[in-house]
């Protein structure tokens, strides 16, 4: 066990594609998700509701107890779990939904990154954090005010922490990845919206009809390649090209 991946939301969607890519390369994978995916052979799947914040430290501690730090060559945290939240004009979105969307999309990645950096501070291993964001972080969408802003916050968080880590010996490398429009359950939710809540819904229906969505397993391999590329500047935002 000398290469470790810890990933949130690894049981389905983009996360499943990422987990498969790392397992194929011989990494030991620890997936933190609300459900088990029986097709993910070889992954250590830990069932947890990441929004129960008081559990995060305990879960990370449990994961880190499974290996000896001085045997690790490379360790990566991928913050992938996320939610579109309710798609609607802001005045129509319940307060609880705003809170839950920011909690999963922004606060959980920040907390997991904080714990990861604390745990690996003295490690000699290569250390990496990849935050799965979205082009919506820089491209406002009608009805997506909460999703867009929660992802934009992650982008600037990543870049700010990268500046801090640059000042340390063997600091953590941080990157943001925009995976493009990927054929997942989230896209199905987007296509199911009414035009009143999301005026661009027809465009996203056409993406599916015209076979312009990225495949989650292809995206997973792209994320792995990005993780391995030491030439990428710390704090970079990398966009995976889609088929549009």
N, C-alpha and C positions, 0 to 999 in steps of 0.2 A: 504494500500500500504506500506508494510514493507520489501519487498524483490524485488530488481530491477535488471534487466539485460539490459544492453545496448550492442548491437551487430552490427558490420558492416557486410554487405553482408548477411543479415538474410533472404532474400526472396527466396533463392533457394540453391540447393546443400547441402553441409555440414551445412551451416547456417540455412537452413530450418529444418534440423534434430535437431539442437541445440535449436532453438526457440520452437519447439514442446515439447522437453524434459522439458524445464523450465516452459512453460505454464502448462503442466501436473502437475507440482509440486506447482502450485499456484503463480508463480512469475509474476510480471508486467514486460512486455518485450517491449523494444523500439528498433526497427530494423531500421538501416540506410542503405538504398539500392537505387539502380537506378530504381527499379521497385516494383510494388505491387504484392503480392501473395495472391489471393483471398481465398486460402485454409487455410491461417494462421489466423484462427479465434481467437480473443482475443489478438492479438499483435498490438501494436501501431506502424504502419509502416510509416516511414518518407522518402519521396522520395528525394534523394540528390545524386549528383555526388561528391563522396568523393575526387576526384582528383582536384576539384576546391577548393584549399586549403584555400582561403579566406572565405569559408563558414563554415569551421569546427568549429571555435569558436562560431559562431552564432548558429549553430545547437546544439552544446553541451549546450549552455546557454538555449536554448529553451527547451531541454529535462529536464534539472535540475530545471527549473521553474515549472515543473509539479508536484513536490512533495516537502514536508517539510523534510529537512535533519534530524531533530531531531526525526522523526517518523520511520526512516529507520533502519532496523536491519542488512541488508546485501545488498551490492551493488557490481555488477560484470560488468566489461567491457570485452567483447570478441572481439578481433581484428581478424576477419575471412575473410573479403573481400580480394581477391587476384586474380592475373592473371598469367597464364603460360607465357604470352608474345609470341613473335615469337620464334619458335623452328628452330634453324639453327646454322651453324657455325658462330662465332662472326663476322667475316668480312662481312657476308651477312645480318646482322641485322641492320636495319635503326636506326640512332641516336634517332629519336623520340620514337621508340618502347622501346629502352633501358631506356630512361627517364621515359616514362609512366609506365613501369613495376616496376621500382624502386620506383616511386612515390606511386603507390597503394600498393605494397608489403612491403615497408620499411618505407617510409616517413609518410604515413598516419597512420600506427600503432604507430609510435613514437609521432606524434602530438596528436593523440587521447589519448594516455597514459599520455602525459604531461598535457593536459587539465583535464583529469580525476583526476590525482593526485593533481593538483592545487585546483580543486573544492571540493575535499573530505578531504583536509589536516587536518581540525579541527574536522572532523566527528568522533563520537564514534563507528560508525557502523563497522562491518567486511567488509573489502574492498579487492577486488580481480581483477587482470588482467590476462586473459588467451590469449596468442598469438598462433593462429593456424599456425603452421609452416609446415615443411615437412621433411621426411627422406632425401630428395634431398639436404638439408642444409649440410649434412655430407657425402653424397654419390654422387660424381660428375657424371654427365650424359652428354654424347655427344649431343650437340645441345641445352643444357639447361644451358649454362653458366650464363645467366642473372637471370633466375629463381633460380638456386641453390645459387648464391651469394646473391641475395636479401633476401632469407630466412635465410641464414647463418648469415647475418647482424642482423636480428630480434632476433635470438637466443642469440647472445652476448649482444645485447641491453638489452634484458630481464634479463639476468644474472647480468649485470652491475647495472641496476636500482634496482634489488633485494638487492644487497649489500648496496645501499644507503638507501633503505627503512628499512633494518634490524636495522639501527642505530636510528630509530625514534620510539617514542611511538605510538603504533597502526598504524604502516606503512602498506603499501599495500602489499599483497601477489601476487607475479608474477610467472606464470608458462608458459612453452611452451608445446604444444601438437602436436605430429606427429600423424595424424589421420589414417595413412595407405593409401592403395590404395582404394579409395571410388568410388562407381558407380555414377558419376556426369557428367555434361556436359564437364568438363575439361578433364576427361578420354576419352570422345568421341573425343575431339580435338586431344589428344595425338595419338589415334588410327588412325586418318585420315592423319597423317604425312607421307611424303615419306621417303624411307629408306636413301635417300641422306641427308636429314635434320636431321633425327633421326634414327640411325642405330639399335636401340633396339625396333623399333616399333612392330615387330612380337611378342616379349615377352609380350607386353601390350595387343595386340590382343588376345593372349592366356589367359591372366588373365581374360578377359571378357568371352571368349568361355568356359573356365573351371570353371566359376562361383567362381572366387577367389577374387572378389571385396567386400569390406565392404559396408554394407547398411548405408545410411546417417542417418537414424533414430536410428539405433543401435549406431553409432558413437556419435550422439547427446546425448544419455543417458550416454555414457561413459564419455563425456566431463563434464556433470552435476555431475557425481560421483566424478571425479577428483577435480572439484571445491569445493565440500563439504569436501574433505579429509584434515583435519587439520594436519595430520602427514607428509604430503609432504613438503620437505624442500623448502624454498623460492628460486626461481631461477631454479627450477628443470625442466628437459626436460623429458616428459612422452610420451612413444610410445604406441599407441593403436595397439594391435595385429590385423593383417589382416589374410586372409584365404590362404595365399600363402604357 
